[in-house]
Amino acid sequence: MNRLQKFVEKGAFEEGPLRVAYALGADKLPGAQKDARWHPVNDFNAGDEILQNASLKDVFKAAITDGCAVLLPLRSMN
């Protein structure tokens, strides 16, 4: 049985994640961007994360329905 997992996409030359994905397994992830790789977040807990950010409910729902949902991370506007 697959469970919802969190992945972050990190590039070789970027600071911080490029994208964040919630997926029902690594095989459901889209291809990584050039010079980047998907990394699993091993301590991900869907319950804890949704308590911190209730707007993730729709994202989790899409990931479960479609197999994967990808988000762009928020970056500071410096």
N, C-alpha and C positions, 0 to 999 in steps of 0.2 A: 504494500500500500504506500502510495506517495503521500508526502506531507508537504505543506507549504514551507519553502526555504527562502532565505534572503541571500542575494549575491551583490557584490559591488564590483564595478568595472574600474580597473586602475590602469593608467597608462604609464609607460616607462619614464616619461618626462613630466608628468602632471602631478601636482600636489592634490591630494584628496581624490575621492572617487569621481569618475566621469558620469556614470549612471548607476542607479540602484535598480535591481530587479527582484521581484517576488515570483517564484516559479515552483512548479510541482516536479522539480528535478533539473539537473544541469542540462539534460538533453532538450529541454523546452526553451532554453535561452536563445536569444538571437545572436548572431555573430558579433564578436567584439569589434570595437572600432580599431582602426589602424594603430599598431604598436600598443595595444591594450589587451588585458586578459580579465576574465571573470573570476572572482574569488568568493568562495562561500563564506558566510558569516556563521561560524560554528555555534556561537552562543545566542543565536536568534531565537526569540520566544514571541510568537505571534500575539499571545494574550498580553504580555507586558508592553509590546510595541503599540498595540491598539489602545491600551489604557493611556499611553503617553500622547498619542495622536489619533483621535477618533476619526479623522478624515481618511485614514487608511482603510476604513471598512470597505469603501467602494473599490479601492485598489486591490484588496485581498479578494473581494468577490470576483473582480475581473480576472485575477490570476487563477482562481479556482475554475472559473468558467472557460477561459481561453488557454490555460496552461502556463501563462506568463503575463506579467504586467511590468513595464519598464518606466521608471521615473528619472527625470533629470534632477540632480541634487541642487539644493539652494546654495548659492555662492554669495559671498559678501560683495557688495558693490563698492569696492575701494578704487 
